[in-house]
Amino acid sequence: MALILPDTEASMDRVVRSLSEGDVVALPTETVYGLAGSIFQDDAIRTIFSVKGRPLIDPLIVHVGDFDQLDGVAIRDPRLDVLANAFWPGPLTLVMKKRPVVSDLITAGKDTVAVRMPQGLFRQVLQRLQVPLAAPSANPFGYLSPTEAIHVERHLGNRIGLILDGGPCERGIESTILDLTTPMPTVLRLGPVSVEALQAVLGVPVLTKTSECHGAQTAPGMLKKHYSPQTPLTLFDDPSSLPSILTERVAVVLQQRPPSFTPETHTYWLSEQGKLEEVAQNLFALLQKIDRKYTHIFIQQSPPSGLGLAINDRLQRAASKTP
């Protein structure tokens, strides 16, 4: 089983050494835990795909610790500086033209690469290693994303060696992905950085295109079914629309704590007061907790604006019956 390492200097040294030797390691980010490997070692990249059961048509995000690392993997877009000043390090991934050094394994054979500068422990690892890391979420492909080290250990612990424990992830959902190679900047995956925030910084309209039906994907997270628990999931907006009789084998997940409830109803909530930042942070963690304990999960959608759109994107893909 994988060894879960505490956040210590000795752990950091061990992680950096393991990555430099070509191993893959689970690392915490502010969004979700990632399964990281050196972009310069194709065997490590193949291991990432193998461990996750991820199709090669789904590209990986390259994580960089500084702008020197960025310049080694991507051709800077003129809009990079203003976006980086506003949102990096942080939960925004930018799609730009790639450098030849970036393997086609990482980009699904495309001439573009998705790049992000993360916060926290992941960035510290990048700065010590001085090598960019490719890292999708550290979970079986298509399953709920991990926001705690124990989630990674539970599902991938018999397939990897090390997990660096950074505690619960602050954001709880994956980064926003913005494509800068299109005529108009286009969001390919909704996330913590809203379309409105991007438009305010860029001063131009930002388009949204969050699905690609066939072939190699431009960015991760665009498949119709994704982020799914094993338990069937049904979405609702108004609690009054729920079936009048819910059995003890059915769970109900609300956006906020209800005025009154009885434990027998198996009711859960994502935030005491419905704060969307808390809803996002707790979403995958709660679903990880209750998955397979019930025959069905009913979960309430968020208000359809700002961060609520990103939360609903995850819920709709999780509930989708289309592969």
C-alpha positions, -999 to +999 in steps of 0.1 A: +000+000+000+010+036-006+028+054+022+010+086+033+037+112+042+032+141+066+041+176+056+077+177+067+111+185+052+120+149+052+088+140+033+095+168+008+130+155+002+117+120-003+090+131-027+115+151-048+139+122-049+111+098-060+099+121-088+135+126-100+139+089-103+108+086-125+082+075-100+047+090-099+036+105-066+002+118-053+005+155-043-020+180-028-030+211-047-055+238-037-080+222-061-078+184-058-050+158-052-029+152-083-010+122-096+023+137-106+052+126-129+081+144-147+071+156-181+106+146-193+101+109-185+077+092-208+076+061-187+063+082-158+036+097-181+026+062-193+024+051-156+000+080-149-024+068-176-020+032-166-026+038-129-057+058-136-070+038-164-072+070-184-076+071-222-048+086-242-072+110-259-076+129-226-046+153-222-028+161-190-022+195-173+015+205-170+022+222-136+050+247-134+067+263-104+078+295-120+079+314-154+112+298-164+095+264-163+066+278-182+088+291-210+103+257-213+070+240-222+047+267-238+049+297-261+037+327-242+005+342-253+004+381-251-025+378-226-005+356-202+009+384-180-023+400-171-039+366-164-010+354-143-008+386-123-045+382-114-048+344-109-014+327-105-004+308-085-039+295-084-068+275-099-065+287-135-051+265-163-041+282-196-040+264-230-012+277-252+010+265-281+034+239-268+072+236-272+086+206-290+100+192-258+064+184-245+056+148-253+025+140-274+015+116-247+008+147-225-011+166-251-031+138-268-011+145-299-022+181-302+001+211-307-012+228-276-005+223-239-025+231-208-004+248-181-010+258-145+010+273-117-004+258-085-003+270-049+010+254-017+030+222-014+027+213-050+045+245-060+071+239-034+078+205-049+081+220-084+105+247-072+128+221-055+126+196-084+131+223-110+111+201-135+075+207-146+051+179-136+022+165-155-007+157-130-043+147-135-065+141-105-053+112-084-083+089-088-095+061-111-105+077-144-141+091-143-145+086-106-149+113-079-119+135-075-099+132-043-097+161-019-080+143+010-050+120+011-072+091+024-093+093-008-061+087-029-050+059-006-084+042-008-086+040-045-050+041-058-030+030-027-021-004-042-008+012-074+015+040-062+042+043-036+038+078-020+011+102-011+021+136+003-006+147+028-014+184+026-048+181+044-082+188+027-080+208-005-091+244-002-110+247-034-124+212-038-130+213-075-106+213-105-091+244-120-108+266-146-093+259-181-090+288-205-080+283-241-058+311-255-053+295-289-088+303-302-098+336-319-117+345-287-105+333-253-127+302-245-133+284-212-130+247-217-137+237-181-156+257-156-139+261-122-131+283-092-121+313-115-154+324-130-161+336-166-170+370-151-137+373-134-118+364-166-138+389-186-131+416-160-093+410-163-091+406-201-116+433-209-132+412-237-159+386-239-150+351-229-167+322-247-176+288-231-172+254-247-171+226-221-175+195-242-159+177-271-177+146-283-152+127-304-114+121-306-086+137-288-097+163-263-082+198-261-083+198-223-093+174-195-127+174-179-146+178-212-161+143-215-199+141-209-196+116-180-170+123-154-165+129-116-190+101-110-197+081-079-206+044-082-240+051-067-266+064-092-271+102-089-302+123-095-301+161-095-328+184-083-333+222-078-361+225-053-364+200-023-402+201-027-397+182-060-382+152-043-403+120-042-427+120-012-414+087+001-376+083+005-364+050+019-335+046+043-314+034+014-316+068-003-295+098+006-304+135+000-277+161-003-287+198+001-267+229-006-272+242+030-284+230+063-322+227+063-343+245+090-352+211+105-343+175+097-344+140+112-313+117+110-336+090+098-340+108+064-303+104+057-300+141+048-267+157+043-257+193+034-226+209+018-226+242+037-242+255+069-254+286+051-252+277+015-219+295+008-207+283-027-170+282-017-179+257+011-202+238-012-174+234-038-148+225-011-171+198+005-187+184-026-163+155-036-154+148+000-191+142+010-198+121-021-166+100-013-180+095+022-215+083+012-208+065-021-219+029-020-237+033+013-270+040-005-288+027-035-294+062-048-282+098-041-304+128-047-283+160-048-294+196-050-278+219-077-263+253-070-277+286-082-266+289-119-241+317-117-204+322-109-190+293-089-224+277-090-220+270-127-188+251-120-203+231-092-233+222-115-210+213-143-194+186-120-228+174-108-243+172-143-213+152-156-214+130-125-251+122-131-248+118-169-258+084-183-238+092-215-202+077-215 
